[in-house]
């Protein structure tokens, strides 16, 4: 079944690569937390976080291609590359909310420290939401669902603590 003939719920980014979304959110938030400890200019923090996220995306693309080459060495390299690029876009999408929040908050006059704080708490919420999605997809209810949400959000809280420790 091709991507275009799959039902919408199966072809969504969440279903296709939720791990990439989570990973991208964590990488961007960690980069913002660390870089903002040493830099007060928003544009430098944003560039560093975006470049870091881009490098992680490219690393995922590269490792995806290499793994595909081992699985089916006679297939087209270009096909494997395009498939990996498409699949790993989730890493970029996962990191964009935190980076966008810092950009917007900075445009509205927030200090870089406050802008990153806001972005980190947005990331906590995003991770909690993704935890909820995963929990619901796994048919978790009650305490199991709460554990999924809190467990995912806790990762973001660790990043907020990291920023507090570094600053």
N, C-alpha and C positions, 0 to 999 in steps of 0.2 A: 504494500500500500504506500503510495507516495505521500509526501507532506500535504499536498493540496487536496488529496482525497480522504485524509483522515478527518474524523470528527473534530470539531473545534477544541473540545476539552483535551484531546490527545495531542494536538499539535501546539498547544500553548507553551509559552516559554517556561512556565512553572513546571509543567509536566516533562518538558524536554530536558531541562537542565537546572533543576532547583538547586543542586549543589553548587553550580557555577554562580547563581545569584547570591547565595549565602557567602561563598568564597569572595566574590567581588566586593560585597558589602563590608566584610571583615577586613580585607586588604586595604580598601580606601580609607576606612575609619582608622585603622592602625597607622597608615601613612600620615593622615592628618594629625593624629595625636602626637606622633613622634616629631614630625617636621615643625609643627606649630610651637614646640618647646624651644626651638632654636631660631625661629624666623618670625618677624612681626609684619612682614608685607604679605598681604593676601595673595597677590598674584604669584609670588614665589611659592607659597604654600600650595596653592592650586596647581601650579605647574608640577611641583614635586609629586603631589598626590596623583595627578593625572598620568604622569610619566611612569610612576610606580605601578599604577593599575594597568597601564598599557604593556609594561614589561611582563607582568603576570599573565595578562591575556595572551601575549605572544608565546610565553612559555607553555601555556596550556595548549595552544594551537600546535606548537612544535611537538610536544609530547603526544598529543592526539594523533598526529600524522605518523610519528615513529611507531606508535602502537599499532596503528592500522596497517602500516607496511609489514610488520611482523605477522599480523593476522592473515593478510592476503597480499603477498609480495608481487603478484603479477598484475594487480589492479593499477589503475592510473594514479600517479603521484598527484596530479592536479586535482583529480576527483577527491582524493583523500584530504588534500589541503583545503579545498572548498568546504567539504563536509565538516572538517575540524574548525575552520574559521566560523562557520555558521553556528555550530554547536556551542562553541566557547564564547560567543557574543554575550551569553548570560553573565560572564565574569564582568564585562564592561557595564552591562545594564545594572548589575547589582551594586557597583560602585558609584554609579552616576548620582543617585539621590544625595549622598553625603557631600560629594563635590559640588553639586548644584546648590545645596543649602548654604555652604560656605560662601559661594559666589554671590548668592542673593543677599544673604545677611550682611556681607561686606559692602555690597552696593548700597544697602540701607544704613550704613554707618556703624555697624557693629565692629568691635575690635576683633582681631583674628582669634583671640582666646575665646571670646563669647561665640563667635561664628562656629568655631570648631566644637565648642560645647553643645550648641544647638544641633549640629550635624551628628555628633555622637549619640545624642538622645533620639534623634530621628532614626539613626541606625539601630538603636535598641528596639524601637517600635517596629522597624522593618523586619528585623530578625525575629521578633515575637510573632509578627504577622506570617512570616514564612514558616515558623514553627507550627503555627495554627494550621496553615495549609497542609503541611506534611502530616500533622496529627490527624486532621480530618481525612486526608487521603488514605491513611492507615487505619481508618475507622476507630480512632481513639475517642473516648468520651470521658467525661468526669475528670477524675484525678490524673488519668493517663494523658488527656488532652492538655490539662493545666501544666503537667510536667514537660510536655513538648514545647509549649509556649514559653514557659519560664526558663527552661534549659537553653532554648535558642536566644532569648533576650539576654540571658546572663552573660553570654559571650560578649555582647555589646557593652554590658556594664563593666566587664573586665577591661575593655578598651577605654571606657570613661575613667576608670580607676588608674589605668596606665597614664593617661594624660595628667590626672591630678598628681600623681607621683613625680612625673617628669617636670611639672611646672612648679 
